[in-house]
Amino acid sequence: MKDVPRLDRPREKIATKGVTSLSDQELIESILGRGTKSSDVRVIARDICTLLKDRQSTVKYKDLLSIPGIGPSKAAQILACFEMGRRYCTPHSGSVKVTKPQDVLLLTIIADMRDTRQEHFICITLNGAGEVIDSRTITVGLLNHSLVHPRE
C-alpha cells in the first residue's frame, strides 16, 4: 500500500469521498487494514472478491482460511462484517406488513434462511394488522419429506 498515493488509499477515500466511492476490493482492503509479509493486502482483497463472486454469498470460515494471508482472526473479522451487514441492512420483520403471500419474502426470517440446505416448515403468527408477532420452525426436512403433525 505504500506505493499507492495517500489520498487513493481506501481509508482516506472513505474520509474524503465517502464509503460509497470504494470498490468491493477497496472495501475489503479497509476491513483487513494490512496484508502480511508474504501477501499484499490488495492481493488478499482481490482473492476474497473472487471467492465472493464464485460462492454467491455462501462464503464460510474455512473458505476464507484457504486464501493465503488470511488467518483465523481475519477470517472471523470478515465474516463478522458480513453478518453485521446482513442483520442491519435487511428489512426488519416488524416493519413489514403481510397482506399478500409475496410479502413473506421481505421478512428477515426468510432472509436468515437463504443459506440453509434443507426445507424448513415455519409458522409465522400475525396480528390483525398483518404484523409479525412470532415465528417458529415447526420441523426441518428429512431425507425426502417433512413431518408435520396436524396439531402444529
C-alpha positions in Angstrom: 0.0 0.0 0.0 3.0 2.3 0.4 3.2 2.7 -3.4 -0.4 4.0 -3.5 -0.7 7.8 -3.1 -2.1 8.6 0.3 -5.4 10.1 -0.9 -6.1 7.0 -3.0 -5.9 4.6 -0.1 -9.3 3.1 1.0 -9.4 4.6 4.5 -8.5 8.1 3.2 -11.1 7.7 0.4 -13.8 6.9 3.0 -12.9 10.1 4.9 -12.8 12.4 1.8 -15.3 10.9 -0.7 -17.5 8.6 1.4 -17.8 4.8 1.7 -19.9 4.5 -1.4 -17.0 5.7 -3.6 -15.0 2.5 -2.9 -15.0 -0.6 -5.0 -15.7 -4.0 -3.4 -12.0 -4.7 -3.3 -11.2 -1.4 -1.6 -13.9 -2.1 1.0 -12.3 -5.4 1.9 -8.9 -3.7 1.9 -10.2 -1.2 4.5 -11.6 -4.1 6.6 -8.3 -6.0 6.5 -6.1 -3.0 7.2 -2.9 -4.5 6.1 -1.5 -7.6 4.5 1.2 -10.0 5.7 4.9 -10.2 5.0 4.2 -12.6 2.1 0.9 -11.3 0.9 -0.1 -7.7 -0.1 -3.4 -6.5 1.2 -4.6 -5.8 -2.4 -3.9 -9.4 -3.5 -5.7 -10.8 -0.4 -8.7 -8.5 -1.0 -8.8 -9.4 -4.7 -8.8 -13.1 -3.8 -11.7 -12.6 -1.3 -13.7 -10.7 -4.0 -13.1 -13.6 -6.4 -14.3 -16.1 -3.8 -17.4 -14.0 -3.1 -18.3 -13.9 -6.8 -17.8 -17.6 -7.1 -19.7 -18.6 -4.0 -22.6 -16.2 -4.3 -22.7 -15.1 -0.7 -22.2 -18.5 0.9 -18.6 -17.9 2.0 -17.7 -20.0 5.0 -14.9 -19.6 7.6 -12.8 -22.5 6.0 -13.2 -20.9 2.6 -11.5 -17.7 3.8 -8.8 -19.7 5.6 -7.8 -21.2 2.3 -6.7 -17.8 1.0 -3.0 -17.1 1.6 -2.6 -14.3 4.1 -5.9 -14.9 5.9 -5.7 -16.4 9.3 -8.4 -17.3 11.9 -8.5 -13.7 13.2 -9.0 -12.0 9.8 -11.5 -14.7 8.6 -13.6 -14.1 11.7 -13.4 -10.4 11.3 -14.6 -10.5 7.7 -17.5 -12.9 8.5 -18.5 -10.6 11.4 -18.6 -7.6 9.0 -20.8 -9.6 6.6 -23.1 -10.7 9.4 -23.5 -7.1 10.6 -24.4 -6.0 7.1 -26.9 -8.8 6.9 -28.5 -8.0 10.2 -28.8 -4.3 9.8 -29.3 -3.9 6.1 -32.3 -6.2 5.6 -35.8 -5.1 6.4 -36.9 -5.9 9.9 -39.9 -8.2 10.3 -41.7 -5.6 12.4 -41.6 -3.0 9.6 -43.2 -5.3 7.0 -47.0 -5.8 6.9 -48.0 -9.1 5.4 -51.1 -8.5 3.2 -50.3 -11.0 0.4 -48.1 -14.1 0.1 -45.3 -12.2 -1.6 -44.8 -10.0 1.5 -43.4 -13.0 3.4 -40.3 -12.9 1.2 -39.5 -9.5 2.7 -39.3 -10.8 6.2 -35.9 -11.2 7.9 -37.0 -14.7 8.9 -36.8 -15.7 5.3 -33.5 -13.8 4.7 -31.9 -15.7 7.6 -32.7 -19.0 5.8 -31.1 -18.2 2.5 -28.0 -20.3 3.2 -29.9 -23.4 4.6 -29.7 -26.6 2.7 -32.9 -28.2 3.9 -36.5 -27.2 3.8 -37.9 -25.6 6.9 -41.6 -25.7 7.8 -42.1 -22.3 9.6 -45.2 -20.9 11.3 -45.4 -17.1 11.2 -48.0 -15.7 13.5 -49.6 -12.3 12.5 -51.8 -9.9 14.4 -55.0 -8.4 12.9 -52.9 -5.6 11.2 -50.7 -8.2 9.4 -47.7 -7.5 11.6 -45.4 -10.4 12.7 -46.0 -11.4 16.3 -43.8 -14.5 16.3 -42.3 -17.2 14.1 -41.1 -20.6 14.9 -39.7 -23.6 13.0 -42.1 -26.5 13.2 -39.9 -29.0 11.5 -36.8 -29.3 9.4 -37.0 -31.5 6.3 -35.8 -35.1 6.4 -34.3 -37.1 3.5 -37.3 -36.9 1.2 -40.2 -35.5 3.3 -41.1 -33.2 6.2 -43.1 -34.4 9.2 -45.7 -32.0 10.3 -48.3 -33.1 12.8 -51.8 -31.7 12.2 -51.9 -30.1 15.7 -49.0 -28.0 14.8 
